[in-house]
Amino acid sequence: MNDAMYQSILEHAPMGYAYHKIVCDEAGKPCDYEFIEVNPAFEKLTGLFGAKILGKRITEVLPEIVNDSFDWIRFYGDIALNGGKKEFDQYTAALNIWCRVLAYAPKKGFFITHFIDITKEKTQLEELNNFFELSLDFLCIADMDGYFVKTNRAWEEVLGYSCEELIRTKYLDFVHPDDVQVTREVMNRLNEQNPVVNFTNRYRAKDGTYHWIEWSSRPQGKLVYAAARDITDRKKIEQRLERRMLELTRPAEDTSTIDFSELIDLETIQRLQDQFSEATGVASVITLTDGTPITEPSNFTRLCRDIIRKTVRGCQNCYKSDAAIGAYSVDGPIIKRCLSGGLWDAGAAITVGGKHVANWLIGQVRDENIKESQLVAYAREIGADEDDVLRAFREVPRMSIQQFEKIAKLLHTIANQLSNLAFQNLLQARFINEKRQNEKEILYLSYHDYLTGLYNRRYYEQELARLDKKENLPLTLLLGDVNGLKLVNDTLGHLMGDELLIKTARIISQVCRKDDIVARLGGDEFIVILPRTAGSVIEMMIDKIKSLAAAEKVGGLAVSISFGYETKNNEAEDIEEIFKRAEDDMYRHKQYESTAIRPRPK
């Protein structure tokens, strides 16, 4: 290379170039370096022009370099005196830029630097890192071996693991045991360079609890980039709604399993109960039909709450009393003295479609007819402290029976309204459930063949458009045509023809893989879309299908299928042309094959 060509290369090179001579002190240690040659790219990147700096030392050109956190003189001196080559990214405070530097020594005492300005790249990276850390969602980068490479702070805030604990840890180690297999399948898809969207599994937090996580992941080379979010609260709501829907859609006559809390929101009913007690001055609780409490007691007296119900016998008597007083009555509320203490109580039944599902009890009031002697005797009966019972009895609010009856009638009206509301919820839920089932059935039928249960032409066409992408190459279309269907229909009847199609569909599906799309195009034609599958695999699949088909008979005739296939290996190829060639291949084989008599030509 002559000098002119060398000079031309330097002048037109996009990266900065500088040739330096190291300067040492009396002890032979590097203390400075001198500019010998620079190119225009260097001048443009640094703002230092050769006419002003050549022959000068760096400490003259940039005096502040001695205060830089990085010791450039020592670093370059080591290379100039000891040889070697180093490449690195470094911020230069004196120039206020980030540089990617390649430094090496052409001969002892001299060094050359090639560098590019990566300030923009570094700034963008810093901005991305800021967003990475500020994101409320989980963000992570993992390798194809299943190890975390980088995570953000959201992991620590939600699951409790620091970034340091997660890095170089396998993410399968945190997955719920029941979700490991499906997570492995997703990992295999990512390894095949297929993106995954809206995948959910459960992750173990540091405190041992499991969180539902929803993922979207995209592979790129040997790394997987993923964003995820904690959907545990959403899952709990969904599960609660599913339980409620299940409860509401049980047969109306099945009262043994109806859960009142699923019919009416407990928080709402608790608030209503509390406000009722506060407004009327009576105690209140809602129970199951056997007297077992559903809600938290409202305005209970100390006598009932802290004494009678704290004894075994007293509590049993309370449950029996609540079951009896809360019994269903068409004539209005039941008003009578409590079977466990003798205070006035009233009850109204809550029903669903005429079925008794809960009791609403009020009371714990006294009038002048209740004697203290009666309470003392009851205290002995249940094993309670007599003096404590008397003190608590004297705290029980007084109320005339006429006033209590008015409150009880109001209770009965409200209980009837709750019964109507519960029944409306039941009817609405059944309507929604029926509509949902109909929608599922319509959706299923819109994408499935009614006879074989395979996908239909409509679904096949949608999936072919979705899968016709570079990442799914080689993409193979396998067409099959049932031999002798018309003969079977004409001689044995259409029911036998249907049986032939059903058996054919089952055999093909049995051999195909989970990710393959198996569809019936109509009549006697079937098709399979096989992503990332070469032709050599197809021949083995055809042989296996034919082997299984030969063992099946319909009306004494062996099941026979003619196949043809074509593989798309290049993104530029037209998928319609691939289909046409596969179809031609199928008809070519069909000419040689009758009902399982002639072998398939290769």
C-alpha positions as CSV (number, residue, x, y, z in Angstrom):
1,M,0.0,0.0,0.0
2,N,1.5,3.3,-1.0
3,D,1.5,6.4,1.1
4,A,-1.3,8.2,-0.9
5,M,-3.6,5.2,-0.5
6,Y,-2.9,5.0,3.2
7,Q,-3.5,8.7,3.6
8,S,-6.8,8.4,1.7
9,I,-8.0,5.6,3.9
10,L,-7.3,7.6,7.0
11,E,-9.0,10.7,5.7
12,H,-12.1,8.9,4.7
13,A,-12.4,6.4,7.6
14,P,-15.6,6.9,9.7
15,M,-13.8,6.2,13.0
16,G,-11.4,8.5,14.8
17,Y,-7.7,7.7,14.4
18,A,-4.8,9.1,16.4
19,Y,-1.1,8.1,16.5
20,H,0.8,9.0,19.7
21,K,4.2,8.8,21.2
22,I,4.4,8.0,24.9
23,V,6.5,10.4,27.2
24,C,8.2,9.0,30.3
25,D,9.7,10.7,33.3
26,E,13.3,10.1,34.6
27,A,12.1,6.9,36.3
28,G,10.8,5.6,33.0
29,K,7.2,5.8,34.0
30,P,4.6,7.2,31.5
31,C,3.8,10.9,32.4
32,D,2.4,12.2,29.1
33,Y,1.9,11.4,25.5
34,E,2.3,13.4,22.3
35,F,0.0,13.7,19.2
36,I,1.8,12.6,16.0
37,E,-1.0,12.1,13.6
38,V,-4.9,12.4,13.6
39,N,-7.5,12.0,10.9
40,P,-10.6,14.1,10.0
41,A,-12.9,11.8,11.9
42,F,-10.9,12.4,15.0
43,E,-11.2,16.1,14.6
44,K,-14.9,15.9,14.0
45,L,-15.5,13.7,17.0
46,T,-13.3,15.6,19.5
47,G,-13.3,19.1,18.2
48,L,-9.4,18.9,18.4
49,F,-7.8,19.9,15.1
50,G,-4.5,18.5,13.9
51,A,-3.1,21.9,13.0
52,K,-3.4,22.9,16.6
53,I,-2.4,19.7,18.5
54,L,0.2,17.8,16.4
55,G,3.5,17.8,18.2
56,K,1.9,18.8,21.5
57,R,1.3,16.8,24.6
58,I,-2.1,15.7,25.9
59,T,-1.5,17.7,29.1
60,E,-1.1,20.9,27.0
61,V,-4.1,20.2,24.8
62,L,-6.4,19.0,27.6
63,P,-4.9,20.0,31.0
64,E,-7.9,18.7,32.9
65,I,-7.2,15.1,31.8
66,V,-5.0,14.7,34.8
67,N,-8.1,15.1,37.0
68,D,-10.2,12.5,35.0
69,S,-11.4,9.6,37.1
70,F,-9.7,7.3,34.5
71,D,-5.9,7.4,34.3
72,W,-5.6,7.6,30.5
73,I,-1.8,8.3,30.5
74,R,-1.0,5.3,32.6
75,F,-3.4,3.1,30.6
76,Y,-1.9,4.1,27.2
77,G,1.6,4.0,28.6
78,D,1.2,0.4,29.6
79,I,0.1,-0.5,26.1
80,A,2.9,1.5,24.4
81,L,5.7,0.0,26.6
82,N,4.4,-3.5,27.1
83,G,2.4,-4.1,23.9
84,G,-1.0,-5.8,23.5
85,K,-4.4,-4.6,22.3
86,K,-7.4,-3.5,24.4
87,E,-11.0,-2.5,23.4
88,F,-13.3,-0.8,25.9
89,D,-16.0,1.8,26.5
90,Q,-15.0,4.8,28.5
91,Y,-16.4,8.2,29.4
92,T,-14.0,11.1,28.8
93,A,-14.8,13.9,31.1
94,A,-12.4,16.3,29.3
95,L,-14.3,15.9,26.1
96,N,-17.7,15.1,27.7
97,I,-18.3,12.1,25.4
98,W,-18.5,8.3,25.7
99,C,-16.0,6.5,23.4
100,R,-15.6,2.9,22.3
101,V,-11.8,2.7,22.0
102,L,-9.4,0.2,20.4
103,A,-5.8,0.8,21.4
104,Y,-2.7,-1.0,20.4
105,A,1.1,-0.5,20.0
106,P,2.6,-0.6,16.5
107,K,6.1,-0.5,18.1
108,K,7.5,0.1,21.5
109,G,6.9,3.6,22.9
110,F,4.1,4.4,20.5
111,F,0.4,3.6,20.4
112,I,-2.6,4.0,18.1
113,T,-6.2,4.6,19.0
114,H,-9.3,4.0,17.0
115,F,-12.5,5.2,18.5
116,I,-16.1,6.1,17.8
117,D,-18.4,8.3,19.7
118,I,-21.0,6.2,21.4
119,T,-22.5,9.0,23.6
120,K,-25.9,8.7,21.8
121,E,-25.9,4.9,22.2
122,K,-25.0,5.2,25.9
123,T,-27.7,7.9,26.5
124,Q,-30.3,5.8,24.9
125,L,-29.2,2.8,26.9
126,E,-29.4,4.8,30.1
127,E,-32.9,6.0,29.2
128,L,-34.0,2.4,28.5
129,N,-32.4,1.3,31.8
130,N,-34.4,4.1,33.6
131,F,-37.6,2.9,32.1
132,F,-36.6,-0.7,32.9
133,E,-36.2,0.1,36.5
134,L,-39.2,2.4,36.8
135,S,-41.7,0.0,35.2
136,L,-44.4,-1.3,37.5
137,D,-44.4,-4.6,35.5
138,F,-41.8,-7.4,35.8
139,L,-39.2,-7.0,33.1
140,C,-36.4,-9.5,32.6
141,I,-34.0,-11.0,30.1
142,A,-33.2,-14.7,30.2
143,D,-31.0,-17.0,28.2
144,M,-32.2,-20.1,26.4
145,D,-30.9,-22.4,29.2
146,G,-33.5,-20.9,31.5
147,Y,-31.4,-18.6,33.6
148,F,-32.2,-14.9,34.4
149,V,-29.7,-12.5,32.9
150,K,-31.2,-9.2,34.0
151,T,-34.3,-8.3,36.1
152,N,-35.8,-5.0,37.3
153,R,-36.8,-3.8,40.7
154,A,-40.4,-4.8,40.3
155,W,-39.4,-8.4,41.1
156,E,-38.2,-7.4,44.5
157,E,-41.1,-5.1,45.3
158,V,-43.7,-7.8,44.5
159,L,-42.1,-11.2,45.0
160,G,-39.4,-10.1,47.5
161,Y,-36.3,-11.3,45.5
162,S,-33.5,-8.9,44.8
163,C,-32.0,-8.7,41.4
164,E,-28.8,-10.3,42.7
165,E,-30.8,-13.3,44.0
166,L,-32.4,-13.8,40.7
167,I,-29.5,-13.4,38.3
168,R,-28.0,-16.7,37.2
169,T,-30.9,-18.5,38.8
170,K,-33.2,-20.8,36.7
171,Y,-36.7,-19.3,36.5
172,L,-38.2,-22.8,36.6
173,D,-37.0,-23.0,40.2
174,F,-39.7,-20.5,41.2
175,V,-42.6,-22.1,39.2
176,H,-45.5,-23.8,41.0
177,P,-45.0,-27.6,40.6
178,D,-48.4,-27.9,38.8
179,D,-47.3,-25.4,36.2
180,V,-43.8,-26.7,35.4
181,Q,-44.8,-28.9,32.5
182,V,-46.8,-26.2,30.7
183,T,-44.0,-23.7,31.4
184,R,-41.4,-26.1,29.8
185,E,-43.6,-26.3,26.7
186,V,-43.6,-22.5,26.5
187,M,-39.8,-22.5,26.9
188,N,-39.6,-24.9,23.9
189,R,-41.6,-22.6,21.8
190,L,-39.3,-19.7,22.7
191,N,-36.3,-21.9,21.9
192,E,-37.8,-22.3,18.5
193,Q,-37.9,-18.5,18.2
194,N,-41.7,-18.2,18.5
195,P,-43.1,-15.3,20.6
196,V,-45.4,-16.1,23.5
197,V,-48.3,-13.8,24.5
198,N,-50.6,-13.8,27.6
199,F,-49.1,-17.0,29.1
200,T,-50.0,-17.4,32.8
201,N,-48.4,-19.5,35.5
202,R,-47.7,-19.3,39.3
203,Y,-44.5,-18.0,40.8
204,R,-43.3,-18.6,44.3
205,A,-42.6,-15.4,46.3
206,K,-39.8,-15.2,48.9
207,D,-42.4,-15.6,51.7
208,G,-43.5,-18.9,50.2
209,T,-46.8,-17.8,48.7
210,Y,-47.6,-18.1,45.0
211,H,-48.5,-15.3,42.7
212,W,-50.3,-15.6,39.4
213,I,-48.1,-14.0,36.7
214,E,-49.1,-13.2,33.1
215,W,-46.2,-13.2,30.6
216,S,-45.5,-11.9,27.1
217,S,-42.1,-13.0,25.8
218,R,-40.2,-12.5,22.6
219,P,-37.0,-14.5,21.7
220,Q,-34.1,-12.9,19.9
221,G,-31.2,-15.1,19.2
222,K,-29.9,-16.7,22.4
223,L,-31.9,-14.4,24.7
224,V,-35.6,-14.0,25.7
225,Y,-37.0,-10.6,26.5
226,A,-40.1,-10.8,28.7
227,A,-42.6,-8.5,30.4
228,A,-44.9,-9.8,33.0
229,R,-47.4,-8.6,35.6
230,D,-48.9,-9.9,38.9
231,I,-52.5,-10.8,38.2
232,T,-53.1,-12.6,41.5
233,D,-55.9,-10.2,42.5
234,R,-57.5,-10.6,39.1
235,K,-57.3,-14.4,39.4
236,K,-58.9,-14.4,42.8
237,I,-61.8,-12.3,41.5
238,E,-62.2,-14.6,38.5
239,Q,-62.2,-17.6,40.7
240,R,-64.7,-16.0,43.1
241,L,-66.9,-15.2,40.1
242,E,-66.6,-18.7,38.8
243,R,-67.6,-20.1,42.2
244,R,-70.5,-17.7,42.4
245,M,-71.6,-18.6,38.9
246,L,-71.4,-22.3,39.8
247,E,-73.4,-21.7,42.9
248,L,-76.0,-19.6,41.1
249,T,-76.5,-22.2,38.3
250,R,-77.1,-25.2,40.6
251,P,-80.6,-26.7,40.3
252,A,-83.1,-24.7,42.4
253,E,-84.2,-27.8,44.3
254,D,-80.6,-28.4,45.4
255,T,-80.6,-26.4,48.7
256,S,-78.1,-28.6,50.5
257,T,-75.2,-27.1,48.6
258,I,-76.3,-23.5,48.1
259,D,-73.9,-21.0,49.6
260,F,-75.6,-17.8,50.7
261,S,-72.4,-15.8,50.5
262,E,-72.3,-16.6,46.8
263,L,-75.9,-15.5,46.2
264,I,-75.5,-12.0,47.8
265,D,-72.3,-10.1,48.4
266,L,-71.3,-10.5,52.1
267,E,-69.7,-7.1,52.4
268,T,-72.9,-5.5,51.3
269,I,-75.2,-7.6,53.5
270,Q,-72.9,-7.0,56.5
271,R,-73.1,-3.3,56.0
272,L,-76.9,-3.4,55.7
273,Q,-77.1,-5.5,58.9
274,D,-74.8,-3.1,60.8
275,Q,-76.9,-0.1,59.8
276,F,-80.2,-1.9,60.6
277,S,-78.9,-2.6,64.2
278,E,-77.6,0.9,64.7
279,A,-80.9,2.4,63.5
280,T,-83.2,0.2,65.5
281,G,-81.1,-0.6,68.7
282,V,-81.5,-4.3,68.4
283,A,-78.8,-7.0,68.0
284,S,-78.6,-8.7,64.6
285,V,-77.0,-11.6,62.8
286,I,-77.6,-13.7,59.7
287,T,-77.2,-17.5,59.9
288,L,-77.5,-20.6,57.9
289,T,-80.8,-22.5,58.4
290,D,-79.2,-24.5,61.2
291,G,-78.2,-21.4,63.1
292,T,-74.5,-21.3,62.1
293,P,-73.6,-17.6,61.8
294,I,-72.8,-16.2,58.3
295,T,-72.2,-12.6,59.2
296,E,-70.4,-11.0,62.1
297,P,-72.8,-10.1,65.0
298,S,-74.1,-6.5,65.1
299,N,-74.8,-4.8,68.4
300,F,-74.7,-8.0,70.4
301,T,-75.2,-7.6,74.1
302,R,-72.4,-8.7,76.5
303,L,-74.7,-11.2,78.0
304,C,-75.1,-13.1,74.8
305,R,-71.7,-12.4,73.2
306,D,-69.3,-12.8,76.1
307,I,-71.1,-15.1,78.5
308,I,-73.9,-17.4,77.1
309,R,-72.2,-18.1,73.7
310,K,-68.9,-18.7,75.4
311,T,-70.3,-21.8,77.2
312,V,-70.7,-25.0,75.2
313,R,-74.3,-25.6,76.2
314,G,-75.3,-22.0,75.9
315,C,-73.8,-21.7,72.4
316,Q,-75.6,-24.9,71.3
317,N,-78.9,-23.5,72.6
318,C,-78.3,-20.2,70.7
319,Y,-77.9,-22.1,67.5
320,K,-81.0,-24.1,68.1
321,S,-83.0,-21.0,68.9
322,D,-81.8,-19.1,65.8
323,A,-82.7,-22.1,63.6
324,A,-86.2,-22.3,65.1
325,I,-87.0,-18.5,65.2
326,G,-85.5,-18.1,61.7
327,A,-87.7,-20.8,60.2
328,Y,-89.6,-20.0,57.0
329,S,-93.1,-18.5,57.7
330,V,-95.5,-17.1,55.2
331,D,-97.4,-15.2,57.8
332,G,-94.7,-12.8,58.8
333,P,-91.7,-12.8,61.2
334,I,-91.5,-15.3,64.1
335,I,-91.3,-13.4,67.4
336,K,-90.6,-15.4,70.6
337,R,-88.3,-15.6,73.5
338,C,-84.8,-16.9,72.9
339,L,-84.4,-20.5,73.9
340,S,-81.0,-19.6,75.3
341,G,-81.6,-16.9,77.9
342,G,-85.2,-15.9,77.4
343,L,-84.6,-12.4,75.8
344,W,-87.0,-11.4,73.0
345,D,-85.9,-12.4,69.5
346,A,-87.4,-12.3,66.0
347,G,-86.5,-14.0,62.8
348,A,-87.2,-13.9,59.1
349,A,-86.3,-16.5,56.5
350,I,-84.3,-15.6,53.3
351,T,-85.4,-17.8,50.4
352,V,-84.3,-18.3,46.8
353,G,-87.0,-19.5,44.5
354,G,-89.1,-20.6,47.5
355,K,-86.1,-22.5,49.0
356,H,-85.0,-21.5,52.5
357,V,-81.3,-20.7,52.5
358,A,-80.6,-18.4,55.5
359,N,-82.1,-16.8,58.6
360,W,-82.0,-13.1,59.7
361,L,-82.2,-12.9,63.5
362,I,-82.7,-9.7,65.6
363,G,-83.4,-9.1,69.3
364,Q,-81.6,-9.5,72.6
365,V,-84.0,-7.0,74.2
366,R,-86.0,-7.4,77.4
367,D,-89.3,-6.2,78.9
368,E,-90.6,-6.1,82.4
369,N,-91.8,-9.7,82.2
370,I,-88.3,-11.2,82.2
371,K,-87.2,-12.0,85.8
372,E,-83.7,-12.0,87.1
373,S,-84.4,-15.3,88.9
374,Q,-84.9,-16.9,85.5
375,L,-81.4,-15.8,84.4
376,V,-79.8,-17.0,87.6
377,A,-81.3,-20.5,87.0
378,Y,-80.2,-20.5,83.4
379,A,-76.7,-19.5,84.4
380,R,-76.5,-22.6,86.7
381,E,-77.8,-24.8,83.8
382,I,-75.1,-23.7,81.3
383,G,-72.3,-23.3,83.9
384,A,-71.9,-19.5,83.7
385,D,-71.0,-17.2,86.6
386,E,-74.3,-16.2,88.2
387,D,-73.2,-12.7,89.4
388,D,-71.7,-11.9,86.0
389,V,-74.9,-13.0,84.2
390,L,-77.0,-10.7,86.4
391,R,-74.7,-7.7,85.8
392,A,-74.8,-8.4,82.1
393,F,-78.6,-8.9,82.1
394,R,-79.0,-5.4,83.7
395,E,-77.1,-4.0,80.7
396,V,-79.6,-5.4,78.2
397,P,-81.7,-2.7,76.5
398,R,-85.4,-2.5,77.4
399,M,-88.0,-2.3,74.6
400,S,-91.8,-2.7,74.6
401,I,-93.1,-5.7,72.8
402,Q,-95.2,-3.4,70.6
403,Q,-92.1,-1.5,69.4
404,F,-90.1,-4.8,68.9
405,E,-93.0,-6.1,66.7
406,K,-92.8,-3.1,64.4
407,I,-89.0,-3.6,64.0
408,A,-89.6,-7.3,63.3
409,K,-92.1,-6.5,60.6
410,L,-89.6,-4.2,59.0
411,L,-87.0,-7.0,59.1
412,H,-89.5,-9.3,57.4
413,T,-90.0,-6.8,54.6
414,I,-86.2,-6.4,54.1
415,A,-85.7,-10.2,54.2
416,N,-88.3,-10.6,51.4
417,Q,-86.5,-8.0,49.3
418,L,-83.3,-9.9,49.8
419,S,-85.0,-13.1,48.8
420,N,-86.2,-11.4,45.6
421,L,-82.8,-10.0,44.9
422,A,-81.1,-13.4,45.5
423,F,-83.7,-15.0,43.1
424,Q,-83.0,-12.3,40.5
425,N,-79.3,-13.0,40.8
426,L,-80.0,-16.7,40.3
427,L,-82.1,-16.1,37.2
428,Q,-79.6,-13.6,35.8
429,A,-76.7,-16.0,36.4
430,R,-78.5,-18.8,34.7
431,F,-79.2,-16.6,31.8
432,I,-75.6,-15.5,31.6
433,N,-74.4,-19.1,31.9
434,E,-76.8,-20.3,29.2
435,K,-75.7,-17.4,27.0
436,R,-72.0,-18.2,27.7
437,Q,-72.6,-21.9,26.8
438,N,-74.4,-21.0,23.6
439,E,-71.6,-18.6,22.7
440,K,-69.0,-21.3,23.3
441,E,-71.0,-23.7,21.2
442,I,-71.4,-21.2,18.4
443,L,-67.7,-20.4,18.5
444,Y,-66.8,-24.1,18.6
445,L,-69.0,-24.8,15.6
446,S,-67.7,-21.8,13.7
447,Y,-64.2,-23.3,13.7
448,H,-64.8,-27.1,13.9
449,D,-66.2,-29.6,11.5
450,Y,-69.5,-30.9,13.0
451,L,-68.9,-34.6,12.0
452,T,-65.2,-35.2,12.8
453,G,-64.6,-32.6,15.5
454,L,-61.5,-31.4,13.5
455,Y,-61.0,-27.8,12.6
456,N,-62.9,-26.6,9.5
457,R,-61.8,-24.7,6.4
458,R,-62.4,-21.3,8.0
459,Y,-60.1,-22.0,10.9
460,Y,-57.5,-23.6,8.6
461,E,-57.4,-20.5,6.4
462,Q,-57.0,-18.2,9.4
463,E,-54.2,-20.3,10.9
464,L,-52.4,-20.6,7.6
465,A,-52.3,-16.8,7.3
466,R,-51.0,-16.6,10.9
467,L,-48.4,-19.3,10.5
468,D,-47.1,-18.2,7.1
469,K,-44.1,-16.4,8.6
470,K,-40.4,-16.7,8.4
471,E,-40.0,-18.1,11.9
472,N,-42.2,-21.1,11.0
473,L,-40.1,-22.2,8.1
474,P,-39.9,-24.9,6.8
475,L,-43.7,-24.8,6.7
476,T,-45.3,-28.0,5.2
477,L,-48.8,-28.6,4.0
478,L,-50.0,-32.2,4.0
479,L,-53.2,-33.0,2.1
480,G,-55.1,-36.3,2.5
481,D,-58.0,-37.7,0.4
482,V,-60.0,-40.7,1.6
483,N,-60.2,-43.4,-1.0
484,G,-63.5,-45.1,-1.7
485,L,-65.8,-42.7,0.3
486,K,-68.3,-42.5,-2.6
487,L,-68.3,-46.3,-2.9
488,V,-69.0,-46.7,0.8
489,N,-71.8,-44.1,0.7
490,D,-73.4,-45.7,-2.4
491,T,-73.2,-49.4,-1.2
492,L,-73.2,-49.3,2.6
493,G,-75.0,-46.0,3.2
494,H,-74.0,-42.6,4.5
495,L,-73.8,-43.6,8.1
496,M,-71.0,-46.0,7.2
497,G,-69.4,-43.1,5.1
498,D,-69.6,-40.9,8.2
499,E,-67.9,-43.6,10.2
500,L,-65.1,-43.8,7.6
501,L,-64.5,-40.0,7.8
502,I,-64.6,-40.1,11.7
503,K,-62.0,-42.9,11.8
504,T,-59.8,-41.1,9.2
505,A,-59.9,-38.0,11.3
506,R,-59.0,-39.9,14.5
507,I,-56.0,-41.7,12.8
508,I,-54.5,-38.5,11.3
509,S,-54.9,-36.6,14.6
510,Q,-53.3,-39.5,16.5
511,V,-50.1,-39.2,14.5
512,C,-49.9,-35.4,14.3
513,R,-48.2,-33.3,17.0
514,K,-49.8,-30.9,19.4
515,D,-48.9,-27.7,17.4
516,D,-49.9,-29.1,14.1
517,I,-53.2,-27.9,12.7
518,V,-55.4,-30.7,11.5
519,A,-58.5,-29.7,9.5
520,R,-61.2,-31.2,7.2
521,L,-61.5,-29.1,4.1
522,G,-64.8,-30.7,3.2
523,G,-66.0,-33.9,1.6
524,D,-63.2,-36.5,1.7
525,E,-60.3,-34.0,1.9
526,F,-58.2,-33.3,5.0
527,I,-55.2,-31.0,5.5
528,V,-52.5,-30.6,8.1
529,I,-50.4,-27.5,8.6
530,L,-47.0,-28.5,10.0
531,P,-44.8,-25.5,11.2
532,R,-41.0,-25.9,11.3
533,T,-41.3,-29.4,9.7
534,A,-39.2,-30.6,6.8
535,G,-40.3,-33.1,4.1
536,S,-38.3,-36.0,5.5
537,V,-40.4,-36.0,8.6
538,I,-43.6,-36.0,6.6
539,E,-42.8,-39.3,4.8
540,M,-42.5,-41.0,8.2
541,M,-45.8,-39.5,9.4
542,I,-47.5,-40.7,6.2
543,D,-46.1,-44.2,6.7
544,K,-47.4,-44.3,10.3
545,I,-50.9,-43.0,9.3
546,K,-51.1,-45.6,6.5
547,S,-50.1,-48.3,8.9
548,L,-52.8,-47.4,11.4
549,A,-55.3,-47.0,8.7
550,A,-54.6,-50.5,7.3
551,A,-55.6,-51.9,10.7
552,E,-59.0,-50.2,10.6
553,K,-62.0,-51.4,8.7
554,V,-65.4,-49.9,7.8
555,G,-68.0,-52.3,6.5
556,G,-65.3,-54.9,5.9
557,L,-63.1,-52.4,3.8
558,A,-59.8,-51.2,5.0
559,V,-59.4,-47.4,5.6
560,S,-57.2,-46.0,2.8
561,I,-55.9,-42.4,2.4
562,S,-53.9,-40.8,-0.4
563,F,-51.5,-38.1,0.6
564,G,-49.5,-35.3,-1.0
565,Y,-47.4,-32.6,0.5
566,E,-45.2,-29.6,-0.3
567,T,-42.8,-27.6,1.9
568,K,-42.3,-23.8,1.9
569,N,-38.6,-23.2,2.6
570,N,-38.2,-19.7,1.4
571,E,-40.1,-16.6,2.7
572,A,-40.6,-15.4,-0.9
573,E,-42.6,-18.5,-1.9
574,D,-46.3,-18.1,-2.3
575,I,-48.3,-20.2,0.2
576,E,-51.1,-20.7,-2.4
577,E,-48.6,-22.1,-4.8
578,I,-47.4,-24.5,-2.1
579,F,-51.0,-25.6,-1.5
580,K,-51.4,-26.2,-5.3
581,R,-48.3,-28.3,-5.5
582,A,-49.3,-30.3,-2.4
583,E,-52.7,-30.9,-4.0
584,D,-51.2,-32.0,-7.3
585,D,-48.9,-34.4,-5.4
586,M,-51.9,-35.9,-3.6
587,Y,-53.8,-36.5,-6.8
588,R,-50.7,-38.0,-8.4
589,H,-50.6,-40.5,-5.6
590,K,-54.3,-41.1,-5.7
591,Q,-54.0,-42.3,-9.3
592,Y,-51.8,-45.2,-8.1
593,E,-53.7,-46.0,-4.9
594,S,-57.0,-47.7,-4.5
595,T,-58.4,-48.9,-1.2
596,A,-55.2,-50.0,0.5
597,I,-54.2,-52.2,-2.5
598,R,-51.2,-50.5,-4.1
599,P,-48.3,-49.1,-2.1
600,R,-47.4,-45.4,-2.0
601,P,-44.8,-44.6,-4.7
602,K,-41.8,-42.6,-3.4
